[in-house]
Amino acid sequence: MLLFFALFYVVALCDGKNFTLSASNFLLNGEPHFLRSGSLHYSRVPASLWADRLDRMKALGLNTVQTYIPWNWHESNFEGTETDFAGNRDIEHFMDLVAERDMLLLMRPGPYICGEWDFGGFPARLLANPDLTIRTDNAAYMAEVGAWFEVLLPKLKPFLIENGGPIAMVQIENEFGSYGDVTTNPKDEAYLLALIDLVRKHLGGSVVLYTTDGGNIGSMTRGSLKGDIVLTLGDFGPGTDLMSSSIAGQTAMNSEYNPLMCTEYYTGWLTHFGEDIATTETASMIATMQDMIDANMSFNLYMAHGGTNFGFWAGANGQGGSNYQPDITSYDYNSPISEHGAHNFGSDGVDKFEAVQTLLRKNFDDATVEEPIAPRVEAYGEVPLTNSSSLSFLEYVRKFDIVTTGDFHSQEQLGQRFGFLLYSIESIGECGECIVEVSDLRDRAFLFSNGNLIADIFRADETELNFTAIAEPGATLDILVESFGRLNYGGGMGTDWKGIGKLEVDSIQVSSGVDHRFVEMTAEDLVAIETIAQDNSSGGGQRFLSGTFEIQEGNIANTFIDMSDFGQGFVFLNGFNLGKYWSAKGPVLTLYVPDEVLKTGTNEVTVLELENYLSNPKISFVQTPNVK
C-alpha cells in the first residue's frame, strides 16, 4: 500500500497531460511548473459570470484556479436524498470553463471546507444525529461522507489532468490542524487515512493529494501526515517570517517530494457584522509575493475574487456561545477582483489588481492576457415600497403548518436547513410576575406577548445565551428565532444548532405544548405572501415590503441596493435572495445585484424588514457599494 502511494507521484500518464512532483518542483508534463493560482468559489458567483471572472483571473496573470465544493450547496433537501448539479451548481460546467482557458484546477472537495460558508459546507442534518461526531473517525459521520463522495467524486474523475481535464491536485480535508490532532488522537489519524482511501477509490492513484494547514510546523504536524502519502502545504498572509515558518513546516513534513507552495495567501480578509470593513495593504502583499517567487514557492491568492454570500449561505466564526461572529453578505474580501468584477484597492490606496498584474508580468513571460472591459454598473434610482401583505411577519409565519408540538426542538431536529423558526405557546396560563427566561439562544430572537414585541436579543450582544422579559398573564407567547449561519470554524462547530434550548415562566420550565413552525424563505415561500397593500404596524415593524421598477431593453447591468434607511432583514429581487442586510451593525450598507438577476421590463423587489417601521419606505439602486 505504501509503495502504491509513493509511486503515484512519478507515474507516467499517457492520456492527456500529467502533473507530478519532484524534490523541489511541481512538474507539468515533466517540466518545472510554477503554480500562480487564485481562489474563486463558484458557489459565490452566478454561473453566467463564471467565464468573466475566470477571464479576469487569467488577465491578472494566473495560470491556476482553486475552488471549494460545499457539500450542502449541492443537496436540495434536508435529508440529502436529492442533489443539484445544474445552473449555478453545475460544477462540471465550471471545470469546462477552467479547461477552456488552459488553466489548471486545485480542487477542494471537503468534506469540510471552512470558507466562511454555513457550517463549513456540512449539511445541517449532521447536527441532528446524536451519534455523529464531525471531522474524526466516527462511524455515522464517515457513512455520510462516504455516501456523498459516491455522488461527487465520479463527477470529478473525467476532469483529472490525466483524463484531459484541468484538475491537477485534490485537497484532503481543510486546516485540520486547527481542529484535530493526528499525533495524539488515533481517530483523527484514521480519519485522514480514510479520506485518502475514499479519494483514491474514486479518483485513482495518479492525482496528487495535498493538505492545507496554518503555515507552521505545529499546525501541519497536527493536521497532516508525514511522508509522501499526502503533500503537506501551508497558508499564510503577507510577512516573510510567516513564509519562513511555512517552508520549515513543509520541509519537516514532506520526505522525498517537497515543492513549496502557499495554498492560501491572503490578499485581504473577511468581515463580520459590526466590524470595520477589512482592507489590507497592497505593498506588503506584493512584497511577500515577490519573496515567494524568488524562493520558487508557488502560491494561491485567497481570494483572487471573493464573490457574495447570497441567501442564507454566510457562515460564522467563534468558539460557540456568545463568542459568535456572523459573516456579512458581501465576500468581497478586498481581493484584487472586487465583488462586482472591478479593481479593489488596498488600505494604502494602491490598486491591487494592477499591482499583482505588474508583478506577474515582470516575473513570468506568459502572463500577457489582456483584461476584459470593466463591468457595467447602473444606478436605477429610488424605488418606493408598500406593504405587500396585511400580515406582519409573525402572522405570516403562524400561517405555516405546525411541524410538531411538545418540548423545544432545534431547526436541525425539525429538518430545517436555514431561515426562521417560530415557537408558539397559545397560553402561558396565570403567572405572578410573568418573567419569561429563555436559555441557549442561537442566534437572534424576537419575543412576542399577544403579538407585541417585548424583547429582541442577538446572541453575540450578550455575555450569556439567556435573556428575560415580562409577559402578560395568560398571554400567547411567540419566539421567532433567526439563524445567522452556523459556525464554519473552530471547536464549537459540532454543537452550533439553531433555536433555543429552554424556556421558563416564573422559574417553571415549559416542556410541553410548544408549537413549532418554520419557514426557509424559498421562492415558493415568497409566493405565499398575501398581496393586500394595507398599512399594518403590528409585530414590531416586521413586515414584507414590495415595489416594482422598469428596465429598458439593453439597459441591464450590475447594480447595488442601498439599505441604509432600513434595520435588518433580507432582500429578494425577482424571487432571488440577495442576502442579509443589517444597517445598524454594518459595515456594508448595500447588497450586490448581479446583472443576471434583472430582466427587461418589470422587476419586483421584496424586502423582509425585521427591525424598523418606516412610514415611507424606499430603496435606492446605486453604482458603488456604501460602507460606513
N, C-alpha and C positions, 0 to 999 in steps of 0.2 A: 504493500500500500504506500509506504513512504517513497519507494523508488518511483512509483507511478506519479506521485505529486511532484517529485523533483524533476522528472522528465518533461512535464508539461511546459516548462519554461523554454526548452530548447528544441521542441519537436518541430520538424519541418512540415509546413502545410502546403498543400497543392491546389486547393480550391480557393481562389481569391488571394487576398493578401495574408501576411502573417505578422503578428505582433508578439515579440518575445522580450526577454530580459538578458542583459549581460551583467558583469560585475558592477558596472557604473553607468550603464545607459539603458534607455528603452530602445528597442530595435524595431523598425518598421521595414519589413522585407529584408532583414539582415543589416540594415544601415542605422546608425545612431539617429534618434528622432527626439527632438525636444518638444514636449507637450506644452503648448500655450493654450490652456483650457479656460473656459468660463462657465459659470453656472447659470442655467436658465431652467426654471421649473415650469414645465408645460402645463401643469395644473393651475398656475397663477396667470396664465396668458390665454386669451381666447384663441382657438385653433386658426382662425382667419388671420391672426397676427404672428403666428409662429415663423413663417417664412421671412417676414420683415425683421423680426428680432434676430433671427439667425444671420441674415444678411448684414445687420449692423455689427454683430459679433465678429463676423468674418472681416468686415472693414476695420474693426478695432485692431486686427492683426492676429486673431486667434485661429488655431487650427483644430481645436477640440472643444466639445461641449460636454458638460457634466449635468446630469439631472437626477432627481429623486422620482421614485414611483410610490405615491401614497396609496397604501392598501385600501384605506377607507374611501378614497376618491373613486375607486372602481367598483364599489359594491352599491347596488341600487336599493337594497333593503337592509333592515337591521340584522336579519338572520344570516345574511351573506349568501343566500341561495341564488341571488340574481346579480350578475355583474354587467358592467357597462364599459365598453371599449370603443364607443362611437363618438363622433363630434369632438367636443373639447376633451374627451377622454381617449381619443384614438392614438394610443402610443405608437402603433405601427406606422401611422401616417407621419408622426413626429420623427421617427427614426428614418423614414424615407427622405424627409426633408434634410436631415443632417447628412445623409449619404449623398444626396444630390449636390451638396456644397463641398464634397470631398473633405469633410471634417470627420474626425474620429469621435467616439462617444464613450464616456465613462459612465456606466450605468450603476445606479444605487437603488436596488430593489427592496431594501429593507431586510427583514420585515419592519424594523424600526428606522425612522428617518430623521426624527427631531424636526429641523427646518422651520420652527415657529408655526407648525401646522397642527391642527387639532389632534391631540393625543399622539403626537409624533407619527401620525399615519395609521395607527392601530384602529380597528373597528371598535365602536363604543361597546359592543356586546361583550368584549373581553373583560370589562369591569363588572359584568353581571354574573359571572361564574365564580363562586366562592372557592372552587378547587383550582382555579387558574392563577398562576403567577407569571407575569410577563418577564421576558428577557432573561430567562435561565432555562435549564433543562427540566422543565415541568411537563408532564405528560399531556395535560389538557392544552397547554399553550402550544406545544410542538405539534399536536394534532391539527390545530388551527393553522399554524404556519405551513405545515405540510400540504394541507388542502389548498391553501392559497397559492403556494408555489406550483402545485399541479396545474393550476389555471394559468398563472402568469408566465412562468419560465419557458414553456413551449412556444409562447409568442415571441420571446426574445431570441431563441436559438437561430432562426433563419437570418437574424441580423448580426450574428457574430462575425467578426472580421474574416475568419476562416471560411465563412459561407458567402463572402462577398458583401457583407454588411459593414456598418460603422463601429460596432461595439468592440473596443479594444481591451477594456478591463471591466470587471464587475466587483462592486464593493460588498463585503460581508459585514452585516450589522452597521452600526454607526456610533463612533465615540463611546464604545463600550467601557473603556477605562474610566469614564466619568460616572459610571453606574454600577458595574460589577467588578469582579477581580478574579481573573483566571488563576492567579498564583495562590490564592487562599481558599477558593471555593471550587471544589471539583465539578459541581453542577454548572458553574459558569464556563469552565473549560470544555466540558462536554457539550454545552450549548453551541459554542463557536464551532467545534468539530462537527456537530450535527448539521449546522447550517452549511458548512463547506461540503459535506456529503450530499446534502439536498441539491445544492447548486451544481455539483459535479454530476449528479444523477441526471439532471435535466439538460445541462449545457455541455457536458463532456469534459475531457481532461486538458484541453488546449488553452482555453481562455484564462488570462491572468486574473487572479483573485487578489484583492487587497483589503486592508482595513484602514480606517481613519481614526486617529485619536489626537488628543492635545499634543502639541509639539514638544514633548519632554519624555524622558525615559520612564518616569513614574506612570504616566497615563498609558503609554504604549505597552509597558510591562503588564499592567492590569487588564488592558483591553484587547491585546492581540496575542499571537502565538509565535514563539521564537523559531527560527529556522526558515525553510523555504516552502512550507505548506501554504503560506499566505504571505504576501508582500506587506510589511508594516510601514505605513506612511503617517505623516503628521499634519497638523494645521496650526496656523498662527497668523498674526497680523503684522503690520509694519514694525520693524525693530530688529537689528542684526543679532542681538542677544537671543531673541526667540528663534531666529533662524539657526543659530549655532546649537541651541538646545535640541531642536528638532533633528538636525543632522546627527548629533551624538546619539539620540534615541534610536534613529533608524539603523545606524551602524551597529549598535548593540543588539538589535533585534533580528536583523537580516543576516543571513550567512553568506552564501556564495553570490547571490544576486541582490544588488543594492543600488539601483538607480534612485537618485534623490528626487523628492517631489513634495511640495506643499499642496495638499489636496483641497484645502480651504484657506485661501489667502484673502483676508478680509479687506475689501475695498471700501467698506462703510460699516454700518451696524444697524441692528434692529431698533425699533422704537415701541415702547409701551404707552398705553393711555396714561395721561397725566405727566409724562416726561417732556423735556425739550426734544425737538426733532434731532435725531442722530446725524451728525455730519463729521467727517474726518478729513485730515489734511492731505491734499493731493501730493505735495512734495515728499513727505515721508513715505507714502505709498509707493511712489516711483523709485525712491532711493533703495528700498529693500527689494523691489522687483529687479533692479539692476544688479544688486548683490546676488540674487538667486541666479540670474543669467550668468554672471561671472563664475558662480560655483557649479554650473551645469546642473542646476536644480530646477526641474520642471515645476510648473505651478498651475493652479486652477483659481481663477478670480471668483471669489464668493462675495458678492454676486457680480456677474457681468451685467445682467438685467434682472431686477428683483420681481417686478410684477405687482399683483394685487391679491389680497386675501378676500375674494368675493364671498358673498353669502355668509355662512357660519364657520368658515374653514380656518380662521385665525386661531392659533394656539395660545399658550400662556407659559410663562416661566415662574419659578418659585419653588419652594420646598413643601408647599401644601399649607392648609390652614389659612390664616390671614396673610401669610407670605405668598402673595399671588399677584402676578403682573401680566395682565392680558395684553396681547399684541394688537396694534391698531390695524385697520383695514388695509392701508397702504403698505406695500412691501417694497417701496422704492429703494430702500437700503443705502441711499446715497452712492449707488453703484455708477459706473461710467455711463450706462444707458439708463435714463430715467424711467419712471413708471409708465409714461406715455410714449417712450421711444426717443426722447430728445437727449441732449447732453446734460449731465449733472456736474455741479461744481463743488469742490471741497471747501472746508472751513476756511482755507486760505484764499478763497476766491478764484482758484485755478481750475480750468476746465478738465475734468477727469478723463473724458473720452479723448480729447486731443492729446493730453499728456501720455496716456497709455499708447495711443496710436503712434505718436512720435517716437517713444522709447522702442517699441517693437519694430518699427520701420528702420530704426538705426541699427538694430542688432540682428535682424533677420531679413534676408533678401526677398523672401516670398510673401512678406506682409505688405502687399501692394494693392489690395482690393479697395475700390473707392466706396465711400459711404453713400447709401441711398439718400434721396432728398429728405429734408426734415418732415416729420409727421405733421399733417394739417390739424389744427386745433381751432374750434369755433366757439364763440360766445353767443348762445342763443337768447340771452336776456332773461328777464324775470317771467316766472310762471305763477300766477295766483292759484292757491289751493282752497278747496272747500271740503267740508266733511263728506266723506264717501260712504258714511254709514250713520244710521241713527243710533248705533250701539257704541258704547265705549269698548275699549279693547277687552276689558274684563268681561263685559256682557257677551262679546263676540266669542271668547274662549269658552264661556259657560254654555254656549250653544253646541259645542262638540260633545260627542258621546262620552259617557263615563267609562273609563278603561277598567277601573277596579275600585272597590270600596273596602276600607279596612285601615290598617296601620300605615304609616308613611313609607312610600317606596320611592326609589330614585328614578331618574329618567331611564337609566340603563336597565333597571329591573322591569320597567314597563315596556321595553322595546323601543325607546325613543333615542334617536341619534343626536338631535340638536333642537334648538328653539326654546319654547316656553312650556313650563309645567305648572298646572293650576291645582292646588289643594283646596278643597272646599268642605267646610263643616256647616251644615244647614242651621244648627243652633248650638251654641256653646253652653246653653242652659243658664240657670241662675248662678250668679257668681258674686263674690263680695267686692273686692277691688277690681276684679276682671283684668288682672295683669296677665298678659299673654307673653310667654317666653318661648322663643324659637332657638333651637340649637343646631349647630352644624350646617350653616348656610353655604351653599355653593351655587350661584355666585352673587346674584343680586335678587332681592326680594321686595315685592310691593305687598304690604299687608292692608287688607280692607276689612272694615267692620260695617256691615249693612251697606256695602258698596262705596263707603267713604274711605279714602286713603288715610291711614293712621301711622304708617311707617314705611320708609324707603331706605333700605340698607344694602350696601355693597361690601362684600367680604374683605376687600383689601383696605377699606377705610376703618376697619375695626381691629382692636387688638385680639379679639376672640371671634369665633364664628357664631356668636349668640347675640340676640337682641331682645328687648322687651318693649311692649306697647300696651296702651289701655284700650280695651274694647267696651262695648255696651252689653249690659245683661241680656242674655238670650239672643245675642246677635248672630247673624250669619257671618262666618269668618272665611275669608278667601286669602290665600297666599299665592301670589303669582311669582314664579321663580324663572329668571332668565339665565341661561348659560352663556358665559363669555368665552368659552373654549377650554378644553381640557389641557392640563399640563402636558407639555411636549418634551420636558427635560427635567431631570433630577429624580431623587428618590421618592417623591410624592406622587409620581405618575400613576402608580398602580392602585391608588385609593382615591383618585380625584373624580368620584362620581358626582352627579349633579342633582340638586334638590335640597331638601332639609332632612335632618336626622330625627328630630324630636320636637314636640310641642307640648307645653304645659299651660294650663289656665289656673291661676292661683295655686301654683306648685303641684297641681294634679295633672299627671301625664295623660294626654289624649292618645289612645292606642287603637281606636276603632271608629267606624263611622266617617272616615275621611274619604271623600270622593276625589278621584284622580282623573284629570283630563289633560291632554297635551296637544300642542299644535307645532308642527315643524316649519310652518310658513313656506310650504312648497307652492308652486304655481297653481296647483289645484286648490290649495287653501285660500289663495288670494281671490279666486273666483267666487268663493263662498261669502265674500264681504257684501253686505247689503248696499244697494246703490241709492239710498234715500239721503239726499242732501239736506241735513237738518242740524242746526246747532245743538250740541249736547256737551256739556262741560262736566258730566259725571266721570267718575273713575280717575280723578286727579289729573285730568287733561289727557289721559291716554286714549288715543283715537287714531283712526285712519283718515288721512287727508289725501285728496287726489286732484289732479289737474291735467290739462292737455296742452300741447303746443304743436305747431306745424313746422315741418321742414320741407323746403322746396327741393325738387329733383336736382341732383348734382351738388347739394349742399350738406351732405352727411360727412361728419368729421368727428375726431376725438373731442371731448369736452370734459368739464368738471362741474359738479353741482356743489354750490356753496351752501352749507348748512349752518352758517354762523348764528342765525337767529333762533335755531332750534335747540332742544335739550339733548336727548339721547334716543336713538331708535335705528330704524332701517329704512332704506330707500329701494323701491322696486321700479324699474323702468321697462315698460313693455313686458312685464312679468319676470324680468331678470333681477335677481337680488344683488344689488351693487355692494352690499355690506353694511357694517355698523358705523354710525357716527356718534360722537359724544363731545359736543362742542364745549361743555364746561371743563372737561378734562383735557381735550385736545391731545397732541398739539396740532394735528391736521384737521382743518375745518371743512375740507372738500372731499368729495368722493369722485374717483376717476370713472369716466364713462367711455369705454372703447367704442369706436365707430360702429362695430357690428351690432351693437345693442339697439341702435337707432334705425329708423326707417323713413322713407319718403312719405309725406302725408302726415297723418295724425299720430302723435306719440303720447302715451299715457304714463304718467308718473304717479306712484302711490307711496306715501310716507307713513310709516308707523311711528308716531311720536309718543314717547313714554314718560316724558317729564313735564313739558311746558304746555300751557294753554295759550295759544296765540289768537288774538282777535281777528287779525288779517294776515293769515299765513301766506308766505310766498317763498319760492326758491329761486335761485339765480344760477344760470349756466354761464360759466366763466372760462377764460382761456388758460389760466395758470392756477396751480394749487395755492390755497390760502392756509398759511401756517402761522400760528400765534406764538 
